[in-house]
Amino acid sequence: MKINYDEYRRLAEETCQQVFSEEYSNSLGIPLPKIDFIFPDSINYKTGEYYIKIDETFRIFFNFGLLPIRYSEFQEEVRVIVRHEIEHYMCCPFDVLTHLRMLKGIIETYNTHYHHHLIDIISLAGRIANETADIIIDTKNFRRHKSETLKSEKSWIKNSSEGAVKDLPRHNKLMFLTKEIIWKEDLGLGEEDEGLRDTVESLAEKLEKGGITNKSLFTSKTIEYTHCFFKLYEQEKQYQRQKEIENAGEADQNLPQSGQPQLIPPKGASENGSQFIFQSPDKIKDTLVQFAQEASLQQFSQILSAAGISNLSEQDKQKIWFEAHNMDIIPIIERAQLGSNDHYSYPAPWRLSDPLEDLDMTLSFSTSPVIIPGITTKKWVRNSVFNSGSEKTNMNLLLIIDYSGSMGDVNNENSNIHQAILAAYGIIRYFESINKKIAVLGFSDVPRVFDWSKDYDSVREYLLHNGSGGTKFPVLEAQRLVEESRESIVSVIITDGEIQNNIEAVSYLKEYLTDGNRLYIFLQDNKSINQNYKLLIDFGGRIVKCLSAKQMRDFVLNEIE
Amino acid sequence: MPNLNIKIVQALDKVRLSNLFVHNAELSGVKFTTESLKSRKVYLVETLAVVNALVDRGTMLLSGGHGGGKTTLAKYLGQIFYKLSTDEIEDCILRGHPQLTEEKILGSLDIAQLTGARKLNDLNQVDVVWNDFVDAPWKIIDELNRLSPYAQNILLSLLAESSVKYHNESKRLPAFSLYATMNPKDEGNFTMSLPFLDRFAIALPITMPDYDSLATIGKLEKSSRQDRLSSYLEDFDLLTVQEEIKDTKYSEEAELFINVIIAAYRLCDRISKESNESTNVDKGLCYGCHYNAPEKVCNKIIHPLSVRVKEDLYRYGKALAWYLGENEVKISHIQSLAPYLIWHRSSISKVFKRELRDSRFGNDAFTLNIDLNATEEIIKKIANEFDGLKVFLKEYDKVRKGRLEEIDFQNLLKEMESPNNNFLVLKKEIIPILKNLYKPVYDDIRKYNEKINAAKNMEELNNLKSELSARYDIPNRGYLADLIDVKKKMIGNKKFPEKIYKLPFEGFEELVLKSDELHKLIKSKFYDNFNPAIRKEEILANIEDSDIELKLEKQSAGGGKYMLKFKYKGPADHPVNVFLEQCNENKL
């Protein structure tokens, strides 16, 4: 029989609309999902599953390629699925930040207590987080729509375990068992292992404590679930080992040699992380910046991988992290005397106290043939957008950074290069805000040059480079960059010590300052400032010892005051 | 006055058939319901322009390229509604340019008095001779954005207060309809501030006529057809119609919808948008906020709307419903109108506008005015959310009226607090109000409502009102006081028929000194400057606050003279009534 997909699609859309309006009173704020189908020839095809996707919109792909079910049953299934996805947004994980915190909890728990299992926690953490979230939201939905949720759950268990749920490894049964215990319903698991049930009962109690949908406890509930998961994994491993001994070498398929647990795919598996479905890439980035402040650079990178954010390279992640850790702008502001500005004139009454020369007799007569001072007398008022004093001059920025070996590793938060990049990011933010060009000159044995550009993201990316080699100041490259800039330049040099060609460099910088350019040198060194550098102070250069990015920012802010 | 809207449409159709005005874009979402007009299209430009005329003191801004017919439209309508000749309508126009003096806008001192050709006035002062523009019932300001900020300030008081001041004399303006035109930005014009734009109730970007319509332009000489415009609307008095429109009722939902629009523009889960300048939706305010969702509007709006928008939506909604032949204002009227009343005086997220522009370009739907399009999108989203929200708002309204049983009140609160209801207005405003303010005194509120309903005379109602004035713990005492006023008015209307008296304007200031009571009322309204505007009804006393209702209107009595028409309701032996009866010129 030919399946009428258009009719199925219409019914699915109608059902989604009903759930949105009748159960959530149109208050969700998220778009209605678009409906698509997965056919047997699709690479994502697996009987009984569906997946969701977010690109320009929220899309649910149903896998009903072989469905011989009634329309009413289909609608019931769609209702449960849509509710489930909505609750990921409305309840757990609620938002991207909570999801990342849950992942952090899982990875930290593993690293502290279970790392000896040598599991690839990065690829497993997302699944564990999803299972925890599924228990929470399915329980919420079960309590509101008992029979529909129960029916759907049983059918899902049947499909995903291919009818052999009893034979699944302990850790694979954890989510189903937890639901069965919390819901106090038979989900058809047929679990007879009393020890296992006791363990899960204890977990269920912890998950329910303080309210299962209490957002503030999601991270701690996830950690509890992770502990339980790995304890069961250990038990399963022991059991398999025992069995292996008994069966003389028959390995279990669920426990491969690498020790990586194979989990049942979660409900609503997604191509790009189901928790992000309602967020545009821009908005995710803001959240990532927020989360970066809660994690070390290494943790941040791991957690993003665990969250399935595959479109970010390691360098992208570093960039976000550095940006997040330098939320404060470093405003290298230069001032100059004001020039003239636009103005306009308008007629206004000339008062007796006004200078006589301001009186416009022609205009006054054209207003009234009788001159009454202060009433019919007129003058022109010049209104200009003009302020006396000084104004900011917007110069281009030349960042000169020492990439010698002593500057260290970008990932090491105590290294000089790490601090230099943090400071550079703050400075770049200021020049980005005034839309001026930036060039980068990195020096070690060989100079690295990033030519004048307003592509600030690429500049940031270019800075992410570890230190190696010596400290030869690239005078020729600096000269070239200065000549190529059509506007005045402020150069910022960040270095941790002695420059090999010190005399040559200082001589050039004197010349550079004489041409009306500006210079900051941040020395990441505890020693007193070299006599040669001191010469530059007389030419208007600002030279200061700053070990950290924060010190550099404080110096610049003090200068402004 | 049955079906005066038909007369207007007939006049407009004559204009269309004469090819004087040819814009064919339609106002979406509304239809005529008057039987004979059901097949008539609701044209966008003419409808909004007419609605502006139907509103008392309507102010409309028409923006668009040169030669799009903005000024022409305003002139034609003026000629039609006020039966003005082509020369007379020119006197109603103020043409904007940067060198406009106060005298060219408002008026000047009387030259005859200044030169001694005429004696000074009774107060020994020189009179101000006001320009025709000031007194004109139909005002057109051409090229508004060529006015300097100085001239804009002069007009601000005209628009905001309906009064103007020159030298030592101030003048309250008679009823008027105002149309301003504005060309695109260029080096010859000025930026207008948001508070100035806020004074324009409605704004419409006008496009050029389409290809088909252009085919008819320029073929015939139009001055003779233009001369006939003043005869297109016979037996029609705009001011009377404006008064009638004020009585148009609102459907419960339409009224709630207006409140929701205003609230949606204001609310934020994190800050008070009205007082926060340092952060906004484009500067990181919404990062990580759960209301930062595609269908929510709070993340797309920078500044809240002014209270004027609510008043204007209310007034213009009535005018549109009346024009379309409806008995009451419905949500569809508000939804169609709202974008035109909001876009020019709101501040919308640049990010949202950019995304919208990109998506429209992506779909080959090019945009005319991104601020208007963005506002339309926002109103659509608010309407969609309102669909789910209205049930709660109606119940909330019942709480204010004390119509819910205690148990239903508790259930309502519980339902509103359900996590399934992701409404910002419930979370931020209604739930806290219900919990903190209504819950402790709900029983009292119910009792007051019952007492008001049961009251049968003024005394009972007056006692209830004074009792309520001391009950600071009753959150809706303003509403209950209004209810008492309505009841008092009903009782007053039944008890006292309206009486009309006419007194001469000349010499009234001396005459009124003979009645302490009336003098007091006049003084409290006009202080020492008794200069009521022509054709504008002033309320001197109302039955809700005192024992009588008294209204005053200055009317032309012909021959350059004026008279004062008083409408009185109250006891026959009241001193004000006795005095007016004695002085009445024309006992009716």
Boltz contact constraints between the chains, C-beta under 6 A:
constraints:
  - contact:
      token1: [A, 24]
      token2: [B, 420]
      max_distance: 6.0
  - contact:
      token1: [A, 25]
      token2: [B, 388]
      max_distance: 6.0
  - contact:
      token1: [A, 25]
      token2: [B, 421]
      max_distance: 6.0
  - contact:
      token1: [A, 26]
      token2: [B, 384]
      max_distance: 6.0
  - contact:
      token1: [A, 26]
      token2: [B, 385]
      max_distance: 6.0
  - contact:
      token1: [A, 26]
      token2: [B, 387]
      max_distance: 6.0
  - contact:
      token1: [A, 26]
      token2: [B, 388]
      max_distance: 6.0
  - contact:
      token1: [A, 27]
      token2: [B, 388]
      max_distance: 6.0
  - contact:
      token1: [A, 27]
      token2: [B, 421]
      max_distance: 6.0
  - contact:
      token1: [A, 27]
      token2: [B, 422]
      max_distance: 6.0
  - contact:
      token1: [A, 27]
      token2: [B, 423]
      max_distance: 6.0
  - contact:
      token1: [A, 28]
      token2: [B, 422]
      max_distance: 6.0
  - contact:
      token1: [A, 29]
      token2: [B, 293]
      max_distance: 6.0
  - contact:
      token1: [A, 29]
      token2: [B, 295]
      max_distance: 6.0
  - contact:
      token1: [A, 29]
      token2: [B, 296]
      max_distance: 6.0
  - contact:
      token1: [A, 30]
      token2: [B, 293]
      max_distance: 6.0
  - contact:
      token1: [A, 31]
      token2: [B, 294]
      max_distance: 6.0
  - contact:
      token1: [A, 95]
      token2: [B, 290]
      max_distance: 6.0
  - contact:
      token1: [A, 97]
      token2: [B, 288]
      max_distance: 6.0
  - contact:
      token1: [A, 286]
      token2: [B, 287]
      max_distance: 6.0
  - contact:
      token1: [A, 287]
      token2: [B, 288]
      max_distance: 6.0
  - contact:
      token1: [A, 290]
      token2: [B, 288]
      max_distance: 6.0
  - contact:
      token1: [A, 346]
      token2: [B, 148]
      max_distance: 6.0
  - contact:
      token1: [A, 346]
      token2: [B, 150]
      max_distance: 6.0
  - contact:
      token1: [A, 347]
      token2: [B, 101]
      max_distance: 6.0
  - contact:
      token1: [A, 367]
      token2: [B, 101]
      max_distance: 6.0
  - contact:
      token1: [A, 367]
      token2: [B, 103]
      max_distance: 6.0
  - contact:
      token1: [A, 368]
      token2: [B, 108]
      max_distance: 6.0
  - contact:
      token1: [A, 370]
      token2: [B, 114]
      max_distance: 6.0
  - contact:
      token1: [A, 370]
      token2: [B, 115]
      max_distance: 6.0
